[in-house]
């Protein structure tokens, strides 16, 4: 299954909340552990949670109108922490776990007590995104902190957004955080469908498809009750939920998702195309061809900048590319 402009749209998705926090300054602390990480997340809702083992607290803030994504981690470690040591311990794992093209990679930048790793992701799965990523590491005492900033469609003037966040960062290892204010892992948060859409998209880009599906499911369930996403974002939601299922091997769920999408938007070509991909994974050539014909029939209804992929170059149709009947049929559709 190929992702096209959907990836770019989800990268740029704006997550909104009806209520904005009264203060933009976030404070993070691990329950029963001395030390506080604080910084300005900007005018956006944010969510914190404690890892089940109690050794790390995490923050997510994906709703800024300027589309700067922020996540942060504060962890208790067993070694003497410093910005450089925390970077060396954590960055290698991130670098090797997430396989992607990185340009202008700088791994040794240290500025104002923060060890930085920064780079540009020019494209993701064949789609141009021009995303700037920065991993900023702080460390002191027995605490390591990481702040991850990212922005798709990056321009040089966007550098100020990154610098403003980092200028507000403060790690205080000897400050005790009032227990009553410590993040509660069981705390409930009222979020709308766009929040879960954005959260799912972050997991999707990290290729964590099971977690992406969980968040996309919540978003779609809310959209079924009350539609709030724009037409194009709704299309991306259904597409990427179905692909998360499909990549995870849950083909019946993928099929049902794309079929539901067609009940809501019966002339959107990518629902047909991805349904064809699902049939391809099931080794059902005639059904796949039937859906591909519909995809090409309605190709003019694509999202701006989106194109119907070439089935002959898509791994989902690997069972058919050696069959003359399939190749001939696809060439006819592409004329």
C-alpha positions in Angstrom: 0.0 0.0 0.0 1.5 3.3 -1.0 1.0 6.6 0.8 0.9 9.7 -1.4 -0.1 13.3 -0.4 -1.9 11.8 2.6 1.3 11.8 4.6 1.9 15.5 3.8 -1.6 16.4 4.9 -1.4 14.5 8.2 2.0 16.1 8.9 0.4 19.5 8.5 -2.8 18.6 10.4 -3.8 21.2 13.0 -5.1 19.8 16.2 -7.5 22.1 18.0 -9.3 22.1 21.3 -12.3 24.1 22.4 -10.4 25.3 25.5 -6.8 26.5 25.5 -4.7 26.3 28.7 -4.4 29.4 30.7 -0.6 29.1 30.8 1.7 28.0 28.0 4.4 26.8 30.4 4.5 23.1 30.9 6.1 21.4 34.0 7.1 17.8 34.0 8.2 15.7 37.0 8.4 12.0 37.7 6.2 11.1 40.8 8.3 10.8 44.0 11.5 11.9 42.1 13.1 15.2 42.7 13.6 17.3 39.6 11.4 19.4 37.2 11.6 20.0 33.5 9.7 23.1 32.3 9.4 24.9 29.0 6.9 27.0 27.0 4.8 24.7 24.6 3.1 27.7 23.1 -0.7 28.3 22.7 -1.8 24.7 22.5 -3.2 21.9 24.7 -0.7 19.4 25.9 -1.0 16.0 27.6 1.4 14.3 30.0 1.5 10.7 31.2 3.8 8.6 33.4 5.3 5.4 31.9 4.0 2.3 33.7 7.3 1.6 35.4 7.3 5.0 36.9 10.7 6.0 35.6 9.7 8.4 32.9 7.1 11.1 32.3 6.1 12.0 28.7 4.5 15.1 27.1 2.8 15.6 23.8 1.7 18.9 22.3 0.6 18.6 18.6 -1.9 21.5 18.3 0.0 24.6 17.6 -1.4 26.7 14.7 2.1 27.1 13.3 2.2 23.3 13.0 5.3 22.9 15.2 5.0 19.5 16.8 6.4 19.0 20.4 7.0 15.9 22.5 9.2 15.7 25.6 10.5 13.0 27.9 12.0 13.2 31.4 13.6 10.0 32.7 15.4 8.8 35.8 18.7 7.3 34.7 21.4 5.2 36.4 24.4 7.1 35.2 25.7 10.7 35.9 23.6 12.7 33.5 24.9 15.5 31.3 23.5 16.9 28.0 26.2 15.0 26.0 25.8 11.7 27.9 22.0 11.8 27.6 22.4 12.5 23.9 24.9 9.7 23.4 22.7 7.2 25.3 19.4 8.0 23.6 20.1 9.3 20.1 21.7 6.1 18.8 18.6 4.2 19.6 16.4 6.7 17.9 18.6 6.9 14.9 18.7 3.2 14.3 15.0 2.5 15.2 13.5 4.9 12.7 14.8 4.3 9.2 14.4 7.4 7.0 16.4 9.6 4.8 18.1 12.4 6.7 19.8 15.4 5.1 22.0 18.1 6.8 22.4 15.8 9.8 24.2 17.5 12.7 24.8 15.2 15.7 27.3 17.1 17.9 25.8 20.5 18.3 25.9 21.8 21.9 24.4 25.2 22.6 23.3 26.8 25.9 23.7 23.6 27.8 21.6 21.6 25.4 23.0 18.9 23.1 21.2 18.9 19.8 20.7 16.6 16.9 19.0 18.1 13.9 18.3 17.2 10.4 15.9 17.5 7.4 13.6 14.7 6.2 13.1 15.6 2.5 10.5 13.0 1.8 8.6 10.2 3.5 7.6 7.1 1.5 8.0 8.9 -1.8 6.2 12.1 -0.7 8.0 15.4 -0.4 7.6 16.7 3.2 10.7 18.8 3.9 10.4 18.2 7.6 12.8 19.7 10.1 13.5 17.6 13.2 15.4 18.5 16.2 16.2 16.4 19.3 17.4 18.4 22.2 19.0 16.7 25.2 19.5 18.0 28.7 20.9 16.2 31.7 21.8 16.7 35.3 22.0 14.6 38.5 20.1 11.4 37.7 17.8 13.0 35.1 17.9 13.0 31.4 15.4 15.0 29.3 14.7 15.1 25.6 12.6 17.6 23.7 11.7 16.6 20.1 10.6 19.4 17.8 9.4 18.9 14.2 7.8 20.9 11.4 6.8 19.8 7.9 7.2 22.3 5.0 10.1 23.8 6.9 11.5 27.1 5.7 14.6 28.9 7.1 12.4 31.5 8.8 10.8 28.7 10.8 14.0 28.3 12.8 12.8 30.9 15.3 10.0 28.6 16.3 12.5 26.0 17.4 14.8 28.4 19.1 12.0 30.1 21.0 11.0 26.8 22.5 14.5 25.8 23.5 15.2 29.2 24.9 12.4 28.6 27.4 13.7 25.2 28.6 14.9 24.7 32.2 15.9 21.5 33.9 16.0 21.8 37.7 17.3 18.5 39.2 17.0 19.7 42.9 13.5 21.1 42.8 10.7 19.1 44.4 7.5 19.1 42.5 4.3 19.1 44.6 2.9 15.6 44.6 -0.6 17.0 44.0 0.6 18.5 40.7 2.5 15.4 39.5 1.2 13.8 36.3 -1.4 11.2 37.0 -1.2 8.2 34.6 -4.9 7.5 35.2 -6.0 11.1 34.5 -8.7 11.3 31.9 -8.5 13.9 29.1 -11.3 15.2 27.0 -10.0 15.4 23.4 -11.8 15.8 20.1 -11.3 13.7 17.0 -8.7 16.1 15.5 -6.5 15.4 18.6 -6.6 11.6 18.0 -6.2 12.2 14.3 -2.9 14.1 14.9 -1.7 11.6 17.5 -2.4 8.8 15.1 -0.5 10.6 12.4 2.6 11.0 14.6 2.6 7.2 15.3 2.0 6.5 11.6 5.0 8.5 10.6 7.0 6.6 13.2 5.8 3.4 11.5 4.2 2.3 14.7 1.0 1.2 12.9 -0.7 -0.6 15.8 -0.6 2.6 18.0 -1.6 4.7 14.9 -4.6 2.5 14.4 -5.7 2.8 18.0 -5.7 6.6 17.8 -7.2 6.7 14.3 -10.0 4.4 15.5 -10.9 6.8 18.3 -10.9 9.7 15.8 -13.1 7.9 13.4 -15.5 6.7 16.1 -16.0 10.4 17.0 -16.4 11.4 13.4 -19.1 8.8 13.0 -21.0 10.5 15.8 -20.4 14.1 14.6 -18.3 15.1 11.6 -15.8 17.8 12.5 -12.8 17.2 10.2 -12.6 18.8 6.8 -13.4 16.6 3.8 -9.7 16.1 3.0 -8.7 15.4 6.5 -11.5 12.8 6.8 -10.2 11.2 3.7 -6.7 11.0 5.2 -8.1 9.6 8.4 -9.9 6.7 6.7 -7.0 6.1 4.3 -4.3 5.9 7.0 -6.5 3.9 9.4 -7.1 1.3 6.7 -3.4 1.3 5.7 -2.4 0.9 9.4 -4.6 -2.1 9.5 -3.3 -3.5 6.2 0.4 -3.0 7.0 -0.3 -4.7 10.4 -1.8 -7.7 8.6 -5.4 -7.0 9.6 -6.8 -7.3 6.1 -10.5 -7.7 7.0 -10.4 -4.6 9.1 -8.6 -2.7 6.3 -11.2 -3.8 3.8 -14.1 -2.8 6.1 -12.5 0.6 6.7 -12.1 1.5 3.0 -15.6 0.2 2.2 -16.9 2.5 5.0 -15.0 5.4 3.4 -16.7 4.7 0.1 -20.1 4.9 1.8 -19.2 8.5 2.8 -17.2 9.6 -0.2 -18.1 7.2 -3.1 -16.0 9.0 -5.8 -12.7 9.4 -3.9 -10.1 7.4 -5.9 -7.7 6.5 -3.1 -10.4 4.6 -1.2 -10.8 2.4 -4.3 -7.1 2.1 -4.8 -6.4 1.1 -1.3 -9.3 -1.4 -1.4 -7.6 -2.8 -4.5 -4.4 -3.1 -2.5 -6.2 -5.0 0.2 -7.5 -7.4 -2.4 -4.0 -7.7 -3.8 -2.7 -8.7 -0.4 -5.5 -11.3 -0.4 -4.4 -12.6 -3.8 -7.7 -11.7 -5.4 -6.7 -10.4 -8.8 -10.2 -9.8 -10.3 -11.5 -8.0 -7.3 -8.3 -5.9 -7.3 -8.7 -5.0 -10.9 -12.3 -4.0 -10.4 -11.3 -1.5 -7.7 -8.4 -0.2 -9.7 -10.8 0.6 -12.6 -12.9 2.7 -10.3 -9.8 4.4 -8.9 -8.7 5.5 -12.4 -12.3 6.4 -13.3 -12.5 8.9 -10.5 -8.8 10.0 -10.5 -9.9 13.6 -11.1 -11.4 13.7 -7.6 -8.1 13.3 -5.9 -6.9 15.7 -3.2 -4.9 18.5 -4.7 -1.4 17.3 -5.5 -2.3 13.7 -5.1 -2.0 11.1 -7.9 -3.1 7.5 -8.2 0.0 5.4 -7.7 1.3 3.0 -10.4 0.0 -0.5 -9.4 2.8 -2.1 -11.3 5.3 -0.6 -8.9 3.3 -1.3 -5.7 4.3 -4.3 -3.6 0.6 -5.0 -2.8 0.2 -6.3 -6.3 3.3 -8.5 -6.2 1.3 -11.6 -6.9 0.0 -10.2 -10.2 2.8 -8.2 -11.9 4.1 -11.3 -13.7 0.6 -12.0 -15.2 0.0 -10.6 -18.6 -3.7 -10.2 -17.9 -3.0 -7.8 -14.9 -0.3 -5.8 -16.7 -2.5 -5.4 -19.8 -5.5 -4.3 -17.8 -3.4 -1.7 -15.8 -1.9 -0.3 -19.0 -5.4 0.2 -20.4 -6.5 2.1 -17.3 -3.5 4.3 -17.5 -4.1 5.5 -21.1 
